[in-house]
């Protein structure tokens, strides 16, 4: 998300300051733009670094987190430290900067659809009472509450965007924190069977990264009376099971094998589908890229990267 947002902002002619401790991010994701942004290697829990980073910034797009349900189940303390303490530290720095200079004007927070938990009601809408299951979900929901609190108590404008399974280019397939598609696609391009945890009938509202980028940009500009202190779903409003997704990927990658099925993972939810009507109404959000087109673009990107690296051979070389 960070590299995709940076590219979109530069294309608009904006100045971009990036902050990353590179615990999950990769410098190569900034290839071609690293010299065009003010990149700072720092942790959100470094109060001085955050105070400096917030200075003279008009908007803050807070995407930083340890985005892993399995890791949060194994190690909830580190997830809480990064996702909750880091968010609070950033909010304090932003509040102080806004009091002093009148900027930042607004913080956009990458929230998570995991806040809804495994409630059977579909689609998920923002009026539902959250029922988070995993420590990760709890940490991301806590960030939402802090965003709302800082708006109500200090007047710092905040908008929380509940992402639904964001995917697209530049996700690291080797990372234990990456989503299912970042793992499936490179494996299938190599001719390896991906692992589906459970029966594969679990479904997701997979959302191509360009849609989430747009949501952040329009959330910066939407009238405060409509969006400040509020939460909005960011998704496509459709769902596909992992089994359906696997079949689509077989066609796109040329993979001819079967998936491996493992045991269901603790903390995972069964079905996810978003009601995006509020985002459309109040943010001006729209779905730019549907799921199947997003899959095609993502497969093409991974294939190109793997061909360049020599991990895959061209059809001529394969003969």
Secondary structure as UniProt FT lines:
FT   HELIX           2..12
FT   STRAND          17..20
FT   HELIX           27..30
FT   TURN            31..33
FT   HELIX           34..36
FT   STRAND          38..41
FT   TURN            44..45
FT   HELIX           47..54
FT   TURN            55..56
FT   STRAND          59..62
FT   HELIX           69..74
FT   HELIX           76..80
FT   HELIX           81..85
FT   HELIX           86..101
FT   STRAND          106..112
FT   HELIX           113..116
FT   TURN            117..118
FT   TURN            126..127
FT   HELIX           135..154
FT   STRAND          157..163
FT   STRAND          166..167
FT   TURN            169..170
FT   TURN            173..174
FT   TURN            176..177
FT   HELIX           180..189
FT   TURN            190..191
FT   STRAND          195..197
FT   STRAND          203..204
FT   STRAND          207..208
FT   HELIX           209..221
FT   HELIX           224..227
FT   TURN            228..229
FT   STRAND          230..234
FT   STRAND          240..241
FT   HELIX           242..253
FT   STRAND          260..262
FT   TURN            266..267
FT   HELIX           277..278
FT   HELIX           279..283
FT   HELIX           291..309
FT   HELIX           315..318
//
